[in-house]
């Protein structure tokens, strides 16, 4: 039934790889669209997609149980393997009563932090035995790739039991010194929070959580970090200060003082990532790094999170890095255009003082 659609899907994914695209979008009323170096490009050689054609492609992608979830929820995340060794993260969704599909290429090689252009302080986070590390930033800016690198660093250097909880599972970790269990939401576990609670009974040392997004998952992650586990998680926030507020604000007002104290005791660091288009092609990371020290713990407990940016600016000797400083460096090196960098600046006056 899906023979023609299978061939069409293979052709589209093959072209995505050939063009070095990070994403492929299939939307009704448009030809296929790919994203290369942050820019969207329509594949004008292809016909405009109809809802029937997209639904045929969905039929190739989804197993019967996934189709049931999609029909009920109207969107679903999954991973798809192309030609045995190329993996895509896929989101199938409804918009304006028709279907759409978004593909994100998952690199098949887990690169080191150095290869990714990320700072050595992140390796220090992987050496911790317990605590919480947050990787934050917008969607599509390298959070998952950076966390995979950190998890693999533990995998190749320590004998631990590592658990990943993802929706869907993206990078597949090759076995090394550690053993790794990878659980996919809606297939291996009903939810992030359920898998986090179960981790207490699975002799786990290190946990990667694809996203902590609600009270249950955040509460479970904090508990695990308190009880001798090293937790890595993502949040869709812009910087360290906003991330702390987000964690605290999901709790009822009467619990927030207690949560601030809990977070101050377990938080190890917050890394905020951006991927910027490079001059001449490709992308380059810019980042903010907050390392939790005595001063940071105090401002979290005392609800003075507005002081965190100043702490980051004055603590370079501890490995802290302001995002605007990295952006200014990239501009001065000629790696990133001034106009591009300014789209990501947090404090424009400070940024301009660094590039002038």
Secondary structure, DSSP 8 states (H G I E B T S, - for coil): --HHHHHHHHHHHHHHHHTT-SEEEEETTS--EEEETTEEEE-TTS----HHHHHHHHHHH--HHHHHHHHHHSEEEEEEEETTTEEEEEEEEEETTEEEEEEEEE-SS---HHHHT--THHHHHHT-SSEEEEEE-STTSSHHHHHHHHHHHHHHH---EEEEEESS--S----SSSEEEEEEBTTTBS-HHHHHHHHTTTT-SEEEES---SHHHHHHHHHHHHTT-EEEEEE--SSHHHHHHHHHHTS-GGGHHHHHHHHHHHEEEEEEEEEEE-TTSSEEEEEEEEE--HHHHHHHHTT-GGGHHHHHHT-GGGT-B-HHHHHHHHHHHTSS-HHHHHTT-S-HHHHHHHH-
